[in-house]
Each structure stands twice: as structure tokens, then as C-alpha cells.
Amino acid sequence: ATESKLKFWACNEVKAKLDQCFKAEKQRMLAEMNRHLDQRRNEEQAHAALAFGKKETFSEFLAKDATYQKEVEQERQRQKRWFSF
């Protein structure tokens, strides 16, 4: 019984094919799970805003907040400089 397990684990081609199969399945499952993620997030934020008596969601607030937008742009520029080397 031990010998057959060792022969299987020594077979790199089979392991590579299994890895490809598992990777493809993982990608498919993640795509399915995240299919409506933005819609669900927007709905959750709208419900939270309603629960706290706010007229706008946190995302809407951040989109209008000049300080936040300035910091986001600074971070993008910093990352662009970092990755441009």
C-alpha cells in the first residue's frame, strides 16, 4: 500500500493536471460567489444608512468628500511612482 502512494506522489504530470483542475474550479467558484458583490454591498450600505437615519450611503459620502478624494489620488500617484521603476 505504501509503494502505490509513493508512485502516485512521484508522478509530476498527474499532480500538475490536478493543480490546474483545482485552480480552474477555485476561479469558477470565486466568480460565482462574487457575481453580485457590488449590488449586495450597495444594498447593505443603503440599509445601514436608512437604519442610522442618513440620506446617503457611506460610499456616496466618500465620493463627495474632498479630503478623502485628495488622499486617494495621492496614494494612487505614490503607487504609480513605485511600480513605474
Backbone as CSV, one residue per row, in Angstrom:
resi,resn,N_x,N_y,N_z,CA_x,CA_y,CA_z,C_x,C_y,C_z
1,ALA,0.833,-1.196,0.000,0.000,0.000,0.000,0.869,1.248,0.000
2,THR,1.967,1.237,0.718,2.848,2.396,0.790,3.502,2.666,-0.554
3,GLU,3.844,1.613,-1.249,4.532,1.765,-2.528,3.647,2.484,-3.554
4,SER,2.356,2.173,-3.612,1.486,2.801,-4.606,1.322,4.301,-4.317
5,LYS,1.285,4.682,-3.038,1.179,6.100,-2.694,2.436,6.838,-3.138
6,LEU,3.583,6.235,-2.919,4.825,6.879,-3.326,4.895,7.037,-4.837
7,LYS,4.441,6.049,-5.558,4.450,6.152,-7.019,3.515,7.269,-7.486
8,PHE,2.361,7.388,-6.839,1.416,8.441,-7.224,2.018,9.815,-6.982
9,TRP,2.598,10.045,-5.815,3.141,11.368,-5.487,4.400,11.683,-6.290
10,ALA,5.005,10.675,-6.868,6.175,10.913,-7.699,5.764,11.308,-9.113
11,CYS,4.514,11.211,-9.450,4.034,11.487,-10.804,3.715,12.981,-10.934
12,ASN,4.664,13.750,-11.422,4.505,15.202,-11.514,3.449,15.616,-12.526
13,GLU,3.278,14.864,-13.594,2.284,15.209,-14.604,0.876,15.151,-14.030
14,VAL,0.599,14.126,-13.255,-0.724,13.990,-12.643,-0.949,15.111,-11.645
15,LYS,0.067,15.402,-10.845,-0.062,16.490,-9.873,-0.303,17.821,-10.573
16,ALA,0.385,18.069,-11.668,0.205,19.321,-12.409,-1.210,19.428,-12.961
17,LYS,-1.737,18.331,-13.490,-3.102,18.338,-14.021,-4.130,18.549,-12.913
18,LEU,-3.909,17.905,-11.761,-4.806,18.116,-10.624,-4.763,19.566,-10.162
19,ASP,-3.576,20.144,-10.085,-3.436,21.547,-9.689,-4.193,22.458,-10.643
20,GLN,-4.084,22.204,-11.944,-4.800,23.009,-12.935,-6.305,22.875,-12.758
21,CYS,-6.742,21.665,-12.513,-8.173,21.418,-12.315,-8.687,22.150,-11.077
22,PHE,-7.953,22.033,-9.974,-8.363,22.705,-8.735,-8.334,24.216,-8.896
23,LYS,-7.349,24.727,-9.605,-7.260,26.172,-9.826,-8.448,26.662,-10.641
24,ALA,-8.796,25.944,-11.691,-9.944,26.317,-12.523,-11.237,26.271,-11.709
25,GLU,-11.389,25.253,-10.887,-12.592,25.134,-10.051,-12.653,26.273,-9.040
26,LYS,-11.526,26.618,-8.454,-11.482,27.719,-7.488,-11.870,29.031,-8.165
27,GLN,-11.343,29.295,-9.356,-11.682,30.516,-10.093,-13.180,30.555,-10.411
28,ARG,-13.730,29.419,-10.813,-15.155,29.357,-11.116,-16.002,29.648,-9.884
29,MET,-15.612,29.056,-8.755,-16.360,29.263,-7.514,-16.265,30.717,-7.041
30,LEU,-15.079,31.313,-7.133,-14.926,32.713,-6.732,-15.746,33.642,-7.617
31,ALA,-15.740,33.377,-8.908,-16.533,34.195,-9.834,-18.014,34.100,-9.492
32,GLU,-18.475,32.912,-9.170,-19.883,32.713,-8.805,-20.219,33.437,-7.502
33,MET,-19.335,33.326,-6.525,-19.582,33.966,-5.225,-19.593,35.491,-5.342
34,ASN,-18.742,36.045,-6.186,-18.594,37.495,-6.281,-19.406,38.118,-7.407
35,ARG,-20.263,37.335,-8.026,-21.007,37.807,-9.186,-21.819,39.064,-8.890
36,HIS,-22.506,39.109,-7.777,-23.363,40.245,-7.444,-22.829,41.003,-6.229
37,LEU,-21.526,40.968,-6.030,-20.939,41.567,-4.834,-21.201,43.065,-4.741
38,ASP,-21.012,43.800,-5.826,-21.232,45.246,-5.793,-22.680,45.584,-5.492
39,GLN,-23.585,44.850,-6.097,-25.009,45.091,-5.858,-25.357,44.834,-4.390
40,ARG,-24.858,43.725,-3.833,-25.131,43.413,-2.427,-24.519,44.460,-1.504
41,ARG,-23.291,44.911,-1.816,-22.633,45.916,-0.991,-23.439,47.220,-0.995
42,ASN,-23.920,47.625,-2.168,-24.720,48.849,-2.258,-26.019,48.720,-1.469
43,GLU,-26.647,47.560,-1.545,-27.880,47.333,-0.795,-27.620,47.383,0.707
44,GLU,-26.527,46.762,1.155,-26.192,46.772,2.575,-25.912,48.193,3.059
45,GLN,-25.209,48.965,2.256,-24.912,50.339,2.650,-26.177,51.188,2.690
46,ALA,-27.070,50.949,1.759,-28.333,51.687,1.752,-29.166,51.351,2.991
47,HIS,-29.183,50.070,3.369,-29.915,49.665,4.576,-29.267,50.254,5.826
48,ALA,-27.944,50.279,5.867,-27.253,50.857,7.019,-27.538,52.351,7.122
49,ALA,-27.513,53.040,6.008,-27.804,54.475,6.011,-29.227,54.723,6.504
50,LEU,-30.165,53.914,6.047,-31.551,54.040,6.478,-31.676,53.778,7.977
51,ALA,-30.975,52.773,8.469,-31.040,52.434,9.884,-30.482,53.553,10.758
52,PHE,-29.488,54.268,10.274,-28.889,55.355,11.050,-29.505,56.711,10.718
53,GLY,-30.541,56.717,9.902,-31.238,57.957,9.591,-30.462,58.870,8.649
54,LYS,-29.595,58.323,7.857,-28.818,59.115,6.907,-29.488,59.078,5.536
55,LYS,-29.251,60.121,4.756,-29.842,60.183,3.426,-28.903,59.650,2.353
56,GLU,-27.622,59.500,2.675,-26.668,58.992,1.701,-25.855,57.855,2.314
57,THR,-25.389,56.967,1.464,-24.573,55.845,1.934,-23.156,56.333,2.205
58,PHE,-22.384,55.488,2.849,-21.004,55.844,3.154,-20.194,56.016,1.871
59,SER,-20.449,55.179,0.874,-19.755,55.311,-0.413,-20.080,56.643,-1.076
60,GLU,-21.342,57.042,-1.015,-21.731,58.337,-1.584,-21.061,59.479,-0.831
61,PHE,-20.993,59.353,0.485,-20.328,60.369,1.296,-18.852,60.483,0.917
62,LEU,-18.171,59.326,0.793,-16.749,59.351,0.434,-16.536,59.921,-0.963
63,ALA,-17.445,59.644,-1.877,-17.315,60.164,-3.233,-17.381,61.693,-3.255
64,LYS,-18.087,62.282,-2.292,-18.218,63.737,-2.220,-17.174,64.390,-1.323
65,ASP,-16.495,63.605,-0.504,-15.545,64.135,0.465,-14.228,64.509,-0.222
66,ALA,-13.931,65.804,-0.288,-12.741,66.295,-0.990,-11.447,65.806,-0.335
67,THR,-11.411,65.759,0.982,-10.200,65.312,1.684,-9.900,63.860,1.363
68,TYR,-10.906,63.033,1.398,-10.729,61.608,1.079,-10.276,61.441,-0.369
69,GLN,-10.921,62.150,-1.286,-10.552,62.040,-2.701,-9.115,62.490,-2.934
70,LYS,-8.690,63.531,-2.233,-7.313,64.020,-2.358,-6.330,62.955,-1.875
71,GLU,-6.615,62.336,-0.749,-5.736,61.299,-0.207,-5.688,60.069,-1.109
72,VAL,-6.825,59.709,-1.688,-6.867,58.569,-2.612,-5.990,58.865,-3.829
73,GLU,-6.103,60.071,-4.360,-5.300,60.441,-5.523,-3.809,60.466,-5.187
74,GLN,-3.459,60.962,-4.008,-2.056,60.957,-3.586,-1.527,59.527,-3.482
75,GLU,-2.329,58.635,-2.951,-1.920,57.235,-2.828,-1.754,56.594,-4.205
76,ARG,-2.655,56.901,-5.123,-2.523,56.374,-6.490,-1.230,56.856,-7.139
77,GLN,-0.922,58.130,-6.963,0.307,58.675,-7.533,1.535,58.023,-6.905
78,ARG,1.477,57.811,-5.600,2.592,57.175,-4.912,2.807,55.755,-5.433
79,GLN,1.716,55.011,-5.598,1.823,53.650,-6.112,2.280,53.638,-7.563
80,LYS,1.823,54.610,-8.339,2.235,54.679,-9.740,3.748,54.909,-9.826
81,ARG,4.270,55.786,-8.982,5.715,56.019,-8.956,6.449,54.762,-8.512
82,TRP,5.901,54.066,-7.540,6.552,52.876,-7.013,6.654,51.782,-8.069
83,PHE,5.577,51.570,-8.818,5.536,50.490,-9.797,6.091,50.874,-11.153
84,SER,6.459,52.130,-11.351,6.952,52.560,-12.651,8.450,52.280,-12.831
85,PHE,9.120,51.861,-11.792,10.562,51.594,-11.899,10.848,50.367,-12.663
